[in-house]
Amino acid sequence: MVVKELGNQKIEALAAKLQGKIVMPTDADYTEARKVYNGMIDKHPGMIVKCLDVADVVNAVNFGRENNLLVAIRGGGHNGGGLGICNEGLVIDLSGIKYVRVDTSDNTVRVGGGNLWREVDHATHAFGLAVPAGIVSSTGVGGLTLGGGVGHLSRKYGLTIDNLLEADMVLADGSLVTVNADLYPDLFWAIRGGGGNFGIVTSFKFQAHPVKTVFGGPTLWPIEQTEEIMEWYDGFLSNAPDELNGFIATMVIPGPPFPEHLHKKQFCGIVWCYTGDMDKAKEVFKPVLEKKPVFEHVGEMPYPTMQSLFDGLFPPHMHWYWRADFFDGLGPEISAQHLKFGSNIPTPLSQMHLYPISGAAGRVAADKTPWAYRDTKYAGVIVGVDPDPKNADKITNWCKDYWTALHPFSSGGAYSNFMMDEGQDRVKASYRHNYPRLVEIKTRYDPQNLFRVNQNIKPKNSE
Ligand SMILES: Cc1cc2nc3c(=O)[nH]c(=O)nc-3n(C[C@H](O)[C@H](O)[C@H](O)COP(=O)(O)OP(=O)(O)OC[C@H]3O[C@@H](n4cnc5c(N)ncnc54)[C@H](O)[C@@H]3O)c2cc1C
């Protein structure tokens, strides 16, 4: 069933039950409401329910199920593949369910299902605390957390899911459950990496950590030094304290705020974040500076500044094409491909990043959460990015060619939140040995696959 085949009466009856509102294609705010972060995604949902509380989510889920509609769940709307939206169906938009409550008695944080990370960082920073998240502050808490959550604090405090203590969820049958280590432990396991497959999370509870000021920022080397820098970085990070995180990239410096002599040139860059004792930071960074970067901007800064360092470079609605893989190391055959494709970046904002999965993130057992690749070393992502839709083919082709050249050296799967449209086999490969258990849980709680606009774990009867 598609929304336009439902009568007005049904939609009006739903509207009467909501605190929030329904946005229909004929409404003035529809164009804005259907936009997601990735401008390449141009989907036209039949209706968008802007929820304001859990009751709205329950009503919307029941409406979607009873009318056999395609249902998408929208958190922060950042997903590369546009999995927060759908064509013709029902979008359950959580952006109105926002609050952050910090409990300093045990350093825990309650967060609404529709919050963005910048709102969490702002609230926790006031108490000298932080929850591990990603590297761009406009990303949604919902999608990032449910997929895993890789970022500047991964080596010290683990992935975001390693810090998830509890969640409230609306299941496919419309019931609300609280899940944690004791309540619905199967669901609690599944949502720590299994995405939005199992229900709509309306509230998250996280463990926060004492992080207030960090020492970090970017260092750049000419792209010609990529092989040398990758080899050095791989060894250096393997012996570095957990307090030091750094992701490595091939990139172009697009323009300001970087100095003019760097503009439009290609670089191998590392973005560092050190959370240890500030008095020791200079000593920790000594070997980095001894590698003589052509540009460095590392220093002390508040954690929320680190978290939003790149927000200005990546405003919403540009065109993005994504490809991803995990890597067990950065051997010469791998770095040679990075040199080749990094020397040929098609547009100023297109980049490749490798995020370390080591330290605390790597010490979690590979079946403790669905996030199966704990023994890999890097979560890699290639993004073709440009504001001009005319360059869509150019960025897509570069991204695919780069990925195709590297894929034979990968560990097999990819981080689900870095994938776009890689297909069902890749979803299975990414969950590895955990996939069958995810299928069991999906079959138990969502046998009709109501929640299927995601990197989908198919219930048994639909395989
Ligand atoms: C600029 C940028 C930078 C990024 N950086 C990082 C990074 O550093 N680290 C990292 O790990 N990832 C990063 N990501 C990837 C990010 O984790 C994913 O795009 C993620 O899906 C975004 O979540 P969202 O809530 O904003 O997305 P949405 O598009 O709203 O949703 C994505 C998926 O999650 C589901 N979902 C969202 N909220 C809920 C909820 N409350 N309950 C149930 N299901 C829900 C949706 O159904 C959908 O399937 C980045 C993405 C972008 C665009």
The ligand as an SDF file (V2000), in Angstrom:
LIG
                    3D

 53 58  0  0  0  0  0  0  0  0999 V2000
   29.1920   14.2680    7.4790 C   0  0  0  0  0  0  0  0  0  0  0  0
   29.0870   12.9070    8.1160 C   0  0  0  0  0  0  0  0  0  0  0  0
   30.0410   12.5180    9.0290 C   0  0  0  0  0  0  0  0  0  0  0  0
   29.9550   11.2590    9.6440 C   0  0  0  0  0  0  0  0  0  0  0  0
   30.9120   10.8950   10.5460 N   0  0  0  0  0  0  0  0  0  0  0  0
   30.7950    9.7120   11.1900 C   0  0  0  0  0  0  0  0  0  0  0  0
   31.7340    9.3440   12.2000 C   0  0  0  0  0  0  0  0  0  0  0  0
   32.6690   10.0670   12.4870 O   0  0  0  0  0  0  0  0  0  0  0  0
   31.5540    8.1600   12.8260 N   0  0  0  0  0  0  0  0  0  0  0  0
   30.5170    7.3280   12.5530 C   0  0  0  0  0  0  0  0  0  0  0  0
   30.4050    6.2820   13.1850 O   0  0  0  0  0  0  0  0  0  0  0  0
   29.6370    7.6390   11.5810 N   0  0  0  0  0  0  0  0  0  0  0  0
   29.7480    8.8100   10.9080 C   0  0  0  0  0  0  0  0  0  0  0  0
   28.8570    9.1380    9.9250 N   0  0  0  0  0  0  0  0  0  0  0  0
   27.8860    8.1320    9.4980 C   0  0  0  0  0  0  0  0  0  0  0  0
   26.6520    8.1600   10.3800 C   0  0  0  0  0  0  0  0  0  0  0  0
   26.8890    7.3900   11.5180 O   0  0  0  0  0  0  0  0  0  0  0  0
   25.4670    7.5590    9.6120 C   0  0  0  0  0  0  0  0  0  0  0  0
   25.2290    8.3350    8.4810 O   0  0  0  0  0  0  0  0  0  0  0  0
   24.2150    7.4630   10.4780 C   0  0  0  0  0  0  0  0  0  0  0  0
   23.2970    6.6160    9.8210 O   0  0  0  0  0  0  0  0  0  0  0  0
   23.5900    8.8130   10.7070 C   0  0  0  0  0  0  0  0  0  0  0  0
   22.5650    8.7430   11.6350 O   0  0  0  0  0  0  0  0  0  0  0  0
   21.3220    9.7560   11.5380 P   0  0  0  0  0  0  0  0  0  0  0  0
   20.4330    9.4880   12.6830 O   0  0  0  0  0  0  0  0  0  0  0  0
   21.8320   11.1410   11.3470 O   0  0  0  0  0  0  0  0  0  0  0  0
   20.7200    9.2860   10.1510 O   0  0  0  0  0  0  0  0  0  0  0  0
   19.2720    8.9710    9.5680 P   0  0  0  0  0  0  0  0  0  0  0  0
   19.4530    9.1560    8.0890 O   0  0  0  0  0  0  0  0  0  0  0  0
   18.2130    9.7610   10.2210 O   0  0  0  0  0  0  0  0  0  0  0  0
   19.0720    7.4490    9.9220 O   0  0  0  0  0  0  0  0  0  0  0  0
   19.9820    6.4600    9.5470 C   0  0  0  0  0  0  0  0  0  0  0  0
   19.4530    5.0720    9.8690 C   0  0  0  0  0  0  0  0  0  0  0  0
   19.2990    4.9160   11.2700 O   0  0  0  0  0  0  0  0  0  0  0  0
   17.9510    4.6440   11.6130 C   0  0  0  0  0  0  0  0  0  0  0  0
   17.6140    5.4350   12.8080 N   0  0  0  0  0  0  0  0  0  0  0  0
   17.9660    6.7110   13.0760 C   0  0  0  0  0  0  0  0  0  0  0  0
   17.5240    7.0700   14.2860 N   0  0  0  0  0  0  0  0  0  0  0  0
   16.8810    6.0060   14.7920 C   0  0  0  0  0  0  0  0  0  0  0  0
   16.2120    5.7380   16.0230 C   0  0  0  0  0  0  0  0  0  0  0  0
   16.1330    6.6590   16.9830 N   0  0  0  0  0  0  0  0  0  0  0  0
   15.6430    4.5190   16.2110 N   0  0  0  0  0  0  0  0  0  0  0  0
   15.7450    3.5650   15.2580 C   0  0  0  0  0  0  0  0  0  0  0  0
   16.3690    3.7530   14.0730 N   0  0  0  0  0  0  0  0  0  0  0  0
   16.9380    4.9580   13.8480 C   0  0  0  0  0  0  0  0  0  0  0  0
   17.1620    5.0400   10.3840 C   0  0  0  0  0  0  0  0  0  0  0  0
   16.0260    4.2890   10.2030 O   0  0  0  0  0  0  0  0  0  0  0  0
   18.1190    4.7670    9.2490 C   0  0  0  0  0  0  0  0  0  0  0  0
   18.0660    3.4150    8.8490 O   0  0  0  0  0  0  0  0  0  0  0  0
   28.9040   10.3870    9.3070 C   0  0  0  0  0  0  0  0  0  0  0  0
   27.9420   10.7940    8.3710 C   0  0  0  0  0  0  0  0  0  0  0  0
   28.0310   12.0340    7.7870 C   0  0  0  0  0  0  0  0  0  0  0  0
   27.0340   12.4460    6.7560 C   0  0  0  0  0  0  0  0  0  0  0  0
  1  2  1  0
  2  3  1  0
  2 52  2  0
  3  4  2  0
  4  5  1  0
  4 50  1  0
  5  6  2  0
  6  7  1  0
  6 13  1  0
  7  8  2  0
  7  9  1  0
  9 10  1  0
 10 11  2  0
 10 12  1  0
 12 13  2  0
 13 14  1  0
 14 15  1  0
 14 50  1  0
 15 16  1  0
 16 17  1  0
 16 18  1  0
 18 19  1  0
 18 20  1  0
 20 21  1  0
 20 22  1  0
 22 23  1  0
 23 24  1  0
 24 25  2  0
 24 26  1  0
 24 27  1  0
 27 28  1  0
 28 29  2  0
 28 30  1  0
 28 31  1  0
 31 32  1  0
 32 33  1  0
 33 34  1  0
 33 48  1  0
 34 35  1  0
 35 36  1  0
 35 46  1  0
 36 37  1  0
 36 45  1  0
 37 38  2  0
 38 39  1  0
 39 40  1  0
 39 45  2  0
 40 41  1  0
 40 42  2  0
 42 43  1  0
 43 44  2  0
 44 45  1  0
 46 47  1  0
 46 48  1  0
 48 49  1  0
 50 51  2  0
 51 52  1  0
 52 53  1  0
M  END
$$$$
